[in-house]
Amino acid sequence: MFRIKKLDIFITKQFGLLFIGTFFICQFVLMMQFLWRYVDELIGKGLSLDIMAQFLWYMGLMLLPQALPLAILLSSLIAFGNMGESSELTAIKAAGISLMQAFRPLIVIVVMITGVSYFFQDVIGPKANLSFYQLFLSMKQKSPELEIPEGVFYDGIAGSNIYVQKKDLTTGMLYGIMIYRQTGSYEDQAIILADSGMIQSTAEKKHLLLNLYSGEWFENMRSQDLGSTASIPYRRETFVTKRILYNFDRGFNLADLNDISGSASAKSLNKIMHDIDSIKEFNDSVGLAYYRESKSYHLRLPNVNKEDSVKVLKEVTSEDVCFDSLYARLKTSKKQEAVRGALSQVQSTMSDMEMKGDYTKSLHRYYRSHQIEAIKKFTLSLTCIIFFFIGAPLGAIIRKGGLGVPVIISVLVFIIYYIIDNTGYRMAREDQWTVPFGMLISSTVLTPVAAFFTYKANKDSVVFNIDLYKTIVMRVLGLRMKRHIYRKEVIIEDPKYALDAEKLKNVNEEIESYSETRKLLRWPNPINVFFHAGDDQQMETINEKLEETIEDLSYTRDKLILTELNNYPIIATHAHTRPFRHKWLNIATGLILPLGIFFYFRMLRFRLRLYKDLRTIRHTSEQIIPRAMELAGQQE
């Protein structure tokens, strides 16, 4: 029987609080990103607060299914990262509870969130999408607020460009007005100059009344029917006052729903599946009709009907008669007429076929959009589960809480998912990939990744141990850590100074003998390096003796010895003989020429470094031996 345990409640609280916080953060980020794309089209429209509130509300409902997976990824990663960092996961595992058992309450919650995501996409999402795009189109179509600047031409009023030299913000008067009015074609342009003026909106807010004072009106009259004897090419009018009425609807009117109600994003799954059959049947009927029309194209000749043209076509395609011979018999005028007629027919047919091709492409794209939206309702919901099994195991592996490393990892995972998903969506929309393949590719790629992370976390893998990778990189690049030896707080037994001094003397003697026989400054044979096994047993023995002596002397209280011990280098005992310990890796590296060259020069660097290290060891030992002998005498 399923029973709720205190551990389940504890983990649920840890996850729940973080999920609520990260959800609102993700929702805000997505809304700002979406709003930023269209800010240029909405700014300066004078929209009221209630309209903006509706716009943000519908946007939030529309983006909620996208915010849920990202919130689950981030909150699960932080929750288990916090528990790992505070050793709570270690305590849970020590109590005999596996990681999958710890995941159990959150799996139930994530499945419920997945259901909520699907409900929003299938029930609330279509209505929110429909209302959002209706409101968005209405906001785009609304006329902007009238704000004529000083010193520049303003084109916010349709059909006119207005220049104002100076404005009086107190009275609303405009001074030094120039209006370039586009009343029709190029010949109908008009220029209006006025000393001052004022713009007012009518009571119904659908027109602008421009009152001008002390000015002139210049208008080109060439396009008007003045007759061929007209002697006045344009009209000039001097006025004291002049009134001009502009159409300028400042009201907010909702767009027609008929233009956007057919969008697949505004339909539920049942509606999409119902419409897909109708769309497919209609597309097939259009394609069949176009096919039959293309088959019915016939040879069109002057004064020849359809039946006769078929006979002519049979005759000219026979073996005895060809088009070239018929064309050669015609007169020059008839040849030109035939060429013009044929060219006209070809161009007309091509134009007709291109138009039909574009129409069929749009029909097929409309059909694919319904398929895409139907699959998207499932894939976006399942992403919640996939992201949980990526975020929670990653948090248990890296064991880092807070908003530092988890946020970075979450952003990287989401960027990878977004790139793959968006690529699949675009390729499916453009009919480059099949719709199921394009829409399922992101889930197909991330599901094995989630399974891999879950398996590694359940097995306490060190796959994301940063120190491990840091060590590997340092070894590949030939870097090394410095020795750090500090004075022990508690020392039970002092070092055996006499014995350690004797060991250091022996090490120096062995180093001297080694340096004479090995010739580290010579270039080794590449064949021996990559294809022959060759561990340096002598150097390994020297290093073991040296490390034993350093370990014993590290328990000293003498500051001079402690300082000199840190001067001993950490020796790589085999890197100067071959790149790797495994024979097959050396052979593979030697066969791949670029890698072989890199590791060969890397080995030369290690040989030079070993040569310098041996000199440093001898010099350091010479500093320690006298002090150790002195301390040995004090022990006696």
C-alpha positions in Angstrom: 0.0 0.0 0.0 1.3 3.4 -0.9 2.2 5.4 2.2 3.4 9.0 2.5 6.6 9.2 4.5 8.3 12.1 6.2 11.1 11.9 3.8 8.6 12.3 0.9 7.2 15.4 2.6 10.6 16.8 3.2 11.7 16.4 -0.4 8.4 17.7 -1.7 8.8 20.9 0.3 12.3 21.4 -0.9 11.2 21.0 -4.5 7.8 22.8 -4.2 9.1 26.1 -2.9 11.8 26.2 -5.5 9.4 25.3 -8.3 7.0 28.1 -7.4 9.9 30.7 -7.4 11.6 29.4 -10.5 8.3 29.1 -12.4 7.5 32.8 -11.9 11.1 33.7 -12.9 10.9 31.6 -16.1 7.5 32.9 -16.9 8.7 36.5 -16.5 11.8 35.9 -18.7 9.8 34.2 -21.5 7.2 37.0 -21.4 9.9 39.7 -21.6 11.7 37.9 -24.4 8.4 37.6 -26.3 7.4 41.2 -25.6 10.8 42.5 -26.7 10.3 41.1 -30.2 7.2 43.3 -30.8 8.0 46.3 -28.7 8.6 48.5 -31.7 5.2 47.7 -33.1 3.3 48.5 -29.9 5.2 51.5 -28.5 3.6 54.9 -28.8 0.1 53.6 -29.5 -1.4 55.2 -26.3 -2.8 51.9 -25.1 -4.7 51.9 -21.9 -3.8 49.9 -18.8 -6.7 47.5 -19.1 -5.7 46.6 -22.7 -2.1 46.1 -21.7 -3.2 43.9 -18.7 -5.3 41.7 -21.0 -2.3 41.5 -23.4 0.0 40.3 -20.7 -2.6 38.0 -19.2 -3.2 36.2 -22.5 0.6 36.1 -23.2 1.2 34.5 -19.8 -1.4 31.8 -20.5 0.0 31.2 -23.9 3.6 30.8 -22.6 2.8 28.8 -19.4 3.4 25.4 -21.0 6.9 26.5 -22.1 7.7 27.9 -18.7 6.8 24.6 -16.9 9.6 22.4 -18.3 12.3 25.1 -17.6 11.0 25.6 -14.1 11.1 21.9 -13.4 14.6 21.6 -14.7 15.9 24.5 -12.7 14.0 23.7 -9.4 14.9 20.0 -9.4 18.6 20.8 -10.1 18.8 23.3 -7.3 16.8 21.1 -4.9 19.0 18.1 -5.2 22.1 20.2 -5.5 21.3 21.8 -2.2 20.7 18.4 -0.6 23.9 17.0 -2.0 25.9 20.1 -0.9 24.6 19.8 2.7 25.2 16.0 2.8 21.5 15.3 3.1 21.6 13.0 0.1 24.5 11.1 1.7 22.4 10.6 4.9 19.5 9.4 2.8 21.6 6.8 1.0 23.3 5.8 4.3 19.8 5.0 5.6 19.4 2.5 2.8 17.1 4.6 0.6 18.1 4.7 -3.1 18.1 7.8 -5.2 15.1 6.5 -7.2 13.1 6.1 -4.0 14.0 9.7 -3.2 12.7 10.7 -6.6 9.4 8.9 -6.1 7.2 11.8 -4.6 8.6 14.2 -7.2 7.9 11.9 -10.1 4.2 11.9 -9.0 4.2 15.7 -8.9 5.9 16.0 -12.2 3.4 13.7 -13.8 0.6 15.9 -12.4 2.4 19.0 -13.8 2.6 17.2 -17.2 -1.1 16.7 -17.1 -1.7 20.4 -16.2 0.6 21.3 -19.2 -1.4 19.2 -21.6 -4.7 20.6 -20.2 -3.5 24.1 -20.7 -2.4 23.4 -24.3 -5.6 21.5 -25.2 -8.3 23.5 -23.4 -7.1 26.9 -22.2 -4.2 27.4 -24.7 -6.3 27.6 -27.9 -8.7 30.2 -26.4 -5.7 32.2 -25.0 -3.9 32.0 -28.4 -7.1 33.2 -30.2 -7.7 36.1 -27.8 -4.0 37.0 -27.7 -3.5 37.3 -31.4 -6.9 39.1 -31.8 -5.7 41.6 -29.3 -2.2 41.8 -30.8 -3.5 42.5 -34.3 -5.8 45.1 -32.9 -3.0 46.8 -31.1 -0.8 46.7 -34.3 -3.7 48.3 -36.3 -4.3 51.1 -33.8 -3.1 54.5 -34.9 -0.2 55.8 -32.8 -0.5 58.8 -30.5 0.0 62.1 -32.2 3.3 63.6 -31.1 4.8 65.9 -33.7 8.4 66.6 -32.9 10.3 69.8 -33.6 12.7 70.2 -36.4 12.0 66.9 -38.3 9.4 65.6 -40.7 6.6 63.6 -39.0 4.9 60.9 -41.1 2.5 59.5 -38.4 -0.5 60.9 -40.3 -1.4 59.0 -43.4 -0.9 60.8 -46.6 1.1 63.7 -45.2 4.6 64.7 -43.9 4.5 67.5 -41.4 7.4 69.7 -40.4 7.2 72.0 -37.3 9.9 74.5 -36.5 8.7 75.3 -32.9 6.0 74.1 -30.5 4.4 75.9 -27.6 3.6 73.2 -25.0 1.4 75.5 -23.0 -1.0 76.6 -25.7 -0.5 73.8 -28.2 0.3 76.2 -31.0 2.7 75.1 -33.8 4.9 77.6 -35.6 6.8 77.5 -38.9 4.6 74.7 -40.4 5.5 72.9 -43.7 3.2 70.1 -45.0 4.1 67.8 -47.8 0.7 66.3 -48.8 0.5 63.2 -51.0 -3.0 63.6 -52.5 -2.7 60.9 -55.2 -0.1 60.2 -57.9 3.2 62.1 -58.3 1.5 64.9 -60.3 -1.0 65.6 -57.5 1.5 66.5 -54.8 0.9 69.6 -52.7 3.0 71.8 -50.4 1.5 73.9 -47.7 3.3 76.6 -45.8 1.8 78.3 -42.7 3.1 80.7 -40.1 1.3 78.9 -37.3 -1.4 76.4 -36.6 -3.1 74.0 -34.2 -4.1 70.3 -34.4 -7.2 69.1 -32.6 -9.0 65.8 -32.4 -12.7 65.5 -33.2 -15.2 64.4 -30.5 -15.5 60.8 -31.9 -11.6 60.6 -32.1 -11.8 59.4 -35.7 -10.5 62.6 -37.4 -7.9 65.4 -36.9 -8.7 69.0 -37.6 -5.7 71.1 -38.6 -6.2 74.9 -38.4 -3.6 76.9 -40.3 -3.0 80.6 -40.2 -1.2 83.0 -42.6 0.1 80.7 -45.2 0.2 79.5 -48.9 -0.9 76.4 -50.7 1.0 75.1 -53.8 -0.6 72.2 -55.7 0.4 70.6 -58.9 -2.6 70.5 -61.4 -1.1 68.4 -64.2 -3.1 65.3 -63.6 -6.5 67.1 -63.6 -8.5 67.5 -66.8 -7.6 71.1 -67.7 -7.5 70.4 -71.5 -4.6 70.7 -73.8 -4.8 74.6 -73.9 -4.4 75.0 -70.2 -1.9 77.7 -69.4 -1.7 77.2 -65.5 0.5 74.1 -64.6 -0.3 74.5 -60.8 -2.5 76.2 -58.3 -1.3 78.7 -55.8 -3.5 79.9 -52.9 -2.8 82.5 -50.2 -4.9 82.1 -47.1 -5.4 83.8 -43.8 -7.0 80.7 -42.2 -7.4 77.2 -43.5 -8.9 74.1 -42.2 -7.8 70.6 -43.2 -9.5 67.4 -42.0 -7.5 64.1 -41.7 -8.7 60.6 -41.1 -7.1 59.5 -37.9 -8.9 56.9 -35.9 -7.4 56.9 -32.4 -9.9 54.4 -31.0 -9.2 50.8 -30.1 -11.2 48.3 -32.2 -10.9 44.5 -31.9 -9.8 42.7 -35.1 -12.0 40.3 -36.9 -11.7 36.7 -35.6 -12.4 35.2 -39.0 -8.8 35.9 -40.1 -7.2 34.0 -37.2 -9.8 31.4 -36.1 -8.5 28.9 -38.6 -5.0 28.8 -37.1 -4.0 25.5 -35.7 -2.7 27.0 -32.5 -6.3 28.2 -31.8 -7.8 24.7 -31.9 -8.0 21.8 -29.4 -6.7 18.4 -30.2 -10.2 17.0 -31.1 -10.8 20.0 -33.4 -7.4 19.6 -35.0 -8.0 15.9 -35.7 -11.4 16.6 -37.1 -10.1 19.4 -39.3 -7.2 17.4 -40.6 -9.4 15.0 -42.4 -11.4 17.9 -44.0 -8.2 19.7 -45.0 -6.7 16.5 -46.5 -9.8 15.8 -48.5 -9.9 19.4 -49.7 -6.2 19.4 -50.6 -6.6 16.1 -52.5 -9.6 17.4 -54.5 -7.7 20.6 -55.4 -4.6 18.5 -56.5 -6.8 16.2 -58.5 -8.5 19.2 -60.2 -5.2 20.8 -61.0 -3.9 17.5 -62.4 -6.9 17.1 -64.7 -6.5 20.7 -65.9 -2.8 20.1 -66.7 -3.7 17.1 -68.8 -6.3 19.1 -70.7 -3.8 21.6 -72.0 -4.0 21.5 -75.8 -2.2 23.1 -78.7 -3.7 26.5 -79.3 -3.5 27.7 -82.9 -5.3 30.6 -84.5 -8.7 29.7 -85.8 -8.3 26.1 -84.6 -10.6 24.6 -82.1 -9.7 22.0 -79.4 -10.7 18.9 -81.5 -8.7 20.1 -84.6 -5.7 21.0 -82.5 -5.6 17.4 -81.3 -5.5 16.2 -84.9 -2.8 18.7 -85.7 -0.8 17.5 -82.7 -0.9 13.9 -83.9 0.2 14.9 -87.3 3.1 17.0 -86.3 4.3 14.4 -83.8 4.4 11.7 -86.4 7.6 10.4 -88.0 6.9 12.1 -91.4 6.2 15.6 -90.2 8.1 17.7 -87.6 7.6 21.2 -86.2 10.7 22.6 -87.9 9.5 21.7 -91.4 6.0 23.2 -90.7 7.6 26.3 -89.3 9.9 26.7 -92.3 7.0 26.8 -94.7 5.4 29.8 -93.1 5.9 33.4 -94.3 8.0 35.7 -92.2 5.0 37.5 -90.8 3.3 34.2 -89.9 6.6 33.0 -88.3 6.6 36.1 -86.1 3.0 35.7 -85.2 3.5 32.0 -84.4 6.5 32.8 -82.1 4.6 35.5 -80.3 1.6 33.3 -79.9 3.7 30.3 -78.6 5.6 32.6 -76.2 2.4 34.1 -74.9 0.9 30.6 -74.4 4.0 29.4 -72.6 4.2 32.4 -70.3 0.5 32.1 -69.5 0.8 28.4 -68.8 3.9 29.0 -66.6 2.2 31.8 -64.7 -0.8 29.6 -64.2 1.2 26.7 -63.0 3.3 28.8 -60.6 0.1 30.3 -59.1 -1.3 26.8 -58.7 1.9 25.5 -57.2 2.1 28.3 -54.7 -1.5 27.7 -53.7 -1.0 24.0 -53.3 2.1 24.7 -51.2 0.1 27.0 -48.9 -2.6 24.3 -48.6 0.0 21.6 -47.7 1.7 24.0 -45.2 -1.7 24.6 -43.6 -2.1 20.8 -43.3 1.3 20.4 -41.8 0.7 23.2 -39.3 -2.2 21.1 -37.9 0.0 18.0 -37.7 2.7 20.0 -35.9 0.3 21.5 -33.4 -1.2 18.1 -32.6 2.2 16.5 -31.9 3.4 19.6 -30.1 0.7 19.2 -27.4 2.2 15.9 -26.4 6.0 16.6 -26.8 5.9 19.9 -24.8 4.1 18.1 -22.0 6.5 15.1 -22.0 9.4 17.6 -21.9 8.4 18.2 -18.2 9.2 14.6 -17.4 12.4 14.5 -19.5 13.7 17.7 -17.9 13.1 16.4 -14.4 15.1 13.3 -15.1 17.9 15.6 -16.4 17.8 18.2 -13.6 17.4 16.0 -10.5 20.2 13.5 -11.3 22.5 16.4 -12.4 21.8 18.1 -9.0 22.6 14.9 -7.2 25.9 14.5 -9.2 27.3 18.0 -9.1 26.1 18.6 -5.5 26.1 22.4 -6.0 23.1 24.4 -4.8 22.1 28.0 -5.1 21.7 30.0 -8.3 25.2 29.7 -9.6 26.2 26.4 -11.3 22.5 25.2 -11.5 21.4 28.2 -13.5 24.4 27.9 -15.9 23.7 24.2 -16.4 19.9 24.8 -16.8 20.5 27.5 -19.4 22.9 25.3 -21.4 20.5 22.3 -21.3 17.6 24.6 -22.4 19.6 26.2 -25.2 20.5 22.8 -26.5 16.8 21.7 -26.3 15.6 24.9 -27.9 18.1 24.7 -30.8 17.2 21.0 -31.6 13.4 21.6 -31.1 13.3 24.8 -33.1 15.4 23.2 -35.9 13.0 20.2 -36.1 10.0 22.6 -36.1 11.3 24.7 -38.9 12.4 21.7 -41.0 9.0 20.1 -40.5 7.1 23.3 -41.3 9.1 23.8 -44.5 8.5 20.2 -45.5 12.3 19.4 -45.4 11.6 16.6 -42.8 8.5 14.6 -42.0 6.4 16.2 -39.3 6.7 13.3 -36.8 10.5 13.2 -37.2 10.9 17.0 -36.9 8.7 17.3 -33.9 10.0 14.3 -32.0 13.7 14.8 -32.6 14.2 16.9 -29.4 12.5 14.3 -27.2 14.4 11.5 -29.0 17.7 13.2 -28.3 17.1 14.2 -24.7 15.5 11.0 -23.5 18.7 8.9 -23.7 20.5 11.8 -22.0 18.0 11.8 -19.2 18.4 8.0 -18.8 22.2 8.3 -18.8 22.2 11.0 -16.1 19.7 9.0 -14.0 21.8 5.9 -14.2 25.0 7.6 -13.3 23.4 9.4 -10.4 21.9 6.2 -9.1 25.3 4.5 -9.3 27.1 7.5 -7.5 29.2 8.2 -10.6 31.8 10.9 -10.7 31.1 11.7 -14.3 30.7 15.4 -13.4 33.6 15.5 -10.9 35.2 18.8 -11.9 38.5 17.9 -10.1 38.8 14.7 -12.1 38.5 16.5 -15.4 40.8 19.2 -14.2 43.4 16.6 -13.4 43.0 14.9 -16.8 43.4 18.2 -18.6 46.5 19.1 -16.6 48.0 15.8 -17.4 47.3 16.1 -21.1 48.8 19.6 -21.2 51.8 18.7 -19.0 50.7 20.9 -16.1 51.1 19.9 -12.4 50.1 20.9 -9.0 52.6 22.4 -6.5 53.4 20.5 -3.3 51.7 22.0 -0.2 53.0 20.7 3.2 51.9 22.5 6.3 52.8 22.0 10.0 50.7 19.4 11.7 48.6 20.6 14.6 49.1 17.3 16.5 52.4 15.4 16.2 52.5 12.0 18.0 56.0 10.9 16.9 58.9 13.0 15.5 60.5 12.0 12.2 63.5 9.7 12.1 65.9 12.4 11.0 69.0 10.2 10.8 67.3 7.6 8.6 65.6 10.2 6.5 69.0 11.9 5.9 70.5 8.6 4.9 67.6 8.0 2.4 68.1 11.4 0.9 71.8 10.7 0.4 70.9 7.5 -1.4 68.3 9.2 -3.5 70.9 11.8 -4.6 73.4 9.0 -5.5 70.7 7.2 -7.5 69.7 10.4 -9.3 73.4 11.1 -10.2 73.7 7.6 -11.6 70.4 7.9 -13.4 71.3 11.2 -15.1 74.6 9.7 -16.4 72.9 6.7 -18.0 69.6 8.0 -19.3 70.7 11.1 -21.2 67.4 13.0 -20.8 68.4 15.8 -23.1 68.6 13.5 -26.2 65.7 13.0 -28.6 64.3 9.4 -28.2 63.5 7.1 -31.2 59.8 7.6 -32.1 59.4 3.9 -32.9 60.4 3.0 -29.4 58.2 5.7 -27.9 54.9 4.6 -29.6 55.3 0.9 -30.4 57.5 -0.5 -27.6 56.6 -0.9 -24.0 59.0 0.9 -21.7 58.2 1.8 -18.1 61.0 3.6 -16.3 61.3 1.3 -13.2 64.4 3.1 -11.9 62.6 6.4 -11.8 59.6 4.8 -10.1 61.9 3.4 -7.4 63.6 6.8 -6.9 60.2 8.5 -6.6 58.9 6.0 -4.1 61.9 6.5 -1.8 61.6 10.2 -2.1 57.9 10.3 -1.3 58.4 8.0 1.8 61.1 10.4 3.1 58.9 13.5 2.4 56.0 11.9 4.2 58.1 11.1 7.3 59.7 14.6 7.4 56.3 16.3 7.0 55.7 15.6 10.7 58.6 17.8 11.7 58.3 21.0 13.7 61.3 22.6 12.1 60.3 25.5 9.8 63.4 25.2 7.6 62.7 21.6 6.7 59.0 22.3 6.1 59.9 25.2 3.8 62.4 23.0 1.8 59.9 20.1 1.5 57.6 22.3 -0.5 60.4 22.8 -3.0 60.4 19.2 -4.0 58.6 18.8 -7.4 55.9 16.2 -8.0 57.5 13.8 -10.5 55.7 12.2 -13.5 57.4 8.8 -13.5 56.5 7.6 -17.0 55.4 10.6 -19.1 59.0 11.1 -20.3 59.1 7.6 -21.9 55.7 7.2 -23.6 52.4 9.1 -23.8 50.1 6.5 -22.2 50.4 3.4 -20.0 48.2 1.3 -22.3 50.1 -0.1 -25.3 47.2 0.1 -27.7 46.7 3.8 -27.0 50.3 4.5 -27.8 50.1 2.6 -31.0 46.8 4.4 -32.0 48.4 7.8 -31.2 51.5 7.0 -33.2 49.5 6.0 -36.3 47.5 9.3 -36.2 50.2 11.7 -37.3 48.9 15.0 -35.9 48.3 13.4 -32.4 51.6 11.5 -32.6 53.5 14.8 -33.3 51.7 16.5 -30.4 52.4 13.8 -27.9 55.9 13.3 -29.0 56.8 16.9 -28.3 54.8 16.7 -25.1 57.1 13.8 -24.1 60.1 15.9 -24.9 58.8 18.5 -22.6 58.5 16.0 -19.8 62.0 14.8 -20.4 63.3 18.4 -20.1 61.2 18.9 -17.0 62.4 15.7 -15.4 66.0 16.8 -16.0 65.3 20.1 -14.2 63.4 18.3 -11.4 66.2 16.0 -10.7 68.6 18.9 -10.3 66.0 20.6 -8.0 65.7 17.4 -5.9 69.4 17.1 -5.4 69.7 20.8 -4.5 66.8 20.6 -2.0 68.1 17.4 -0.4 71.5 19.1 0.1 69.7 21.8 2.1 67.7 19.4 4.2 70.4 16.7 5.0 72.6 18.9 7.2 69.6 20.2 9.2 68.2 16.7 9.5 71.6 15.4 10.9 71.6 18.3 13.4 68.1 17.4 14.6 69.1 13.7 14.7 71.9 14.6 17.1 69.4 16.5 19.3 67.1 13.4 19.4 70.0 11.3 20.7 
